[in-house]
């Protein structure tokens, strides 16, 4: 057997073992799948309205000024813009790097998960605290509580999952 053939065989065996380990790691795949679903949702619900808020209203992903006031629109539009310039790219970068088992990927994904925990709490708190504001006519539907709380729980779980992966490697 030639040296090059031996190197190829060693790399193949190493890759195959690593690949088999990843296939068996359900948490890895749950984090990846749900992360990419969140990414797709953010592109639909936040990226499109960041460029055309009226289209977001028509799509049902944003609220009109008649319901949340002009200040509410500015607040929601600000979230959409911030998602486009920071959160969505960071989430994509983190998911890609995490899939490649790169440290920078885990760091980027941890940052995105931190944002995932922070923004639903902030958004829900703003909606709750605005209930008595003049011109604010947005009730707090059960869906807000379920979806936003679910995102917080998922973000916390994802950070915990990344810690487990980090501890397993070190």
N, C-alpha and C positions, 0 to 999 in steps of 0.2 A: 504494500500500500504506500503510495506516495505521500509526502508531507502535506500537500494541498488537499488531497482526499481526506486525510486524517482531520485536518482543520475543519473542513466542510462537515464531516461526520460529527465532530465535537459540537460545532455551532448548532447543527440540526438537533442533536440530542438535547442540548441546553435549551434551545428555543422550544422544542416540543414539550419539555418538562414545565417550562414557564407558561406555555400556552395552555397545557392541561390544568395547571393550577388556577389560571385565570378563568377557565371555563367552569371550574367547580365553585368559584367564589360568587355566590348568588348576590351578596351585598354589593360587590363591584358592579354587576350587571344592573341591579336595581337602581343604584346611584346613576349609572350612565343613562339608562332608559328614561327614568323620570327627569333627569337633568336635560336631556334633549327634548322631552315633551315640554318642559318649562321654557326652554329656549324657543321652540316653535310658537308657544303661546305668547311669549314676550314680543316676538317679531310681529305677530298678528295684532295683539292687543295694545302694544305700546309703540313699536317702531313706526307702524303706518300712521297712527294719530300724531306722532311727533312731527311728521311732515305735513299732515292734513288733518287737523283736529275735527273739522266738520265731517270728514269721512269716518273718523273714529266714532262720532256720534251716530252717524247713519249705520255703522256696523254694530252698534250697541256696546262698544267697549269703553266709551267715554260719556260723560254727562254734559248736557247743554247748560248754558249760563242761566236759563230760566229755572233750572232745578238747583244749581249750586252757586250761583252768582258769578260775576266776572272774576272775582278773586279765586273762587273755587276752580274755575276753568284754568286760570294762570297756574294755580297749584298743581292740578292734574297734568296740565301740559308740561310743566316743569319736570314732573316725574317721568313723563314719556321721553322728554329730551335727555334727561340724565341717564335713563335706561339705554338710549341709543348710543350715547358717547362713552358710557363706562360699563354699566352692568351687563348688557348683552354681549359685547366683545369679551369681557372678562369671563363670563360664564362659558362662552364657546372655547376660548383659549384654555380655560381650566379643564373642561371636559375632554378636549383633544389631548392635552398634556397628561391628564389622568389616565386616559386610555392607553397612552404610550408608556405609562409607568415612570414619568419624569417628575423629579422633585418640583420643578417650576410649575408643572401642571397641578400638583397637589396644592401648592401655595396659591396659585391663581384661583383654583376651585374653592379653596378655603375663603378667599376674599369674596368671591361671588356668593358663597353660602352665608357669609356674614351680612352681606347686603340683603340676601333673601330673608334673613331673620329680622333685620332692621326695618325695611320699608313697609311690610304689611302691618307691623305694630304702629308705625308712624301714621300710615294712611288710615287705619282703623281709628286710632286716637283722634285724628283730625276730623273724621266724619262724626264721631261721637260728640266731640266738644263743639262742633259747629251746629248741632241740632237746634239751639236756641238763637242762632244768629239771624238777623233780619235778611230775608230773601233766600235763605237756605231751605229748600223743600225736598231734600233727599232723605227718605227714611233709611233706617239701617236694616236692610233685608237680612234674613237668616243666611242667605248665600254669602254675604260679606264675611260674617263670622266664621262660617265653615271653611271657605276658600282661604281667607287670610290666615286663620289659625292653622290650617293644614300646611300652608307654606312655611310658617314659623316652625312647626313640628318637623317638617321635612328638612329645613335648613339645619336645625339642631341635630337631627339624626345624621345628616350628611357630614357635619363636622365631626361627630362622634365616630362615624365610619372612617373618615380620613385619619383620625387619630389611631384607630385600630390598625389601619394599613401601615402607618408610619411606625408604630411600635412593633409590628410583625417584621418589618424590614431592618429594624435596629436592635 
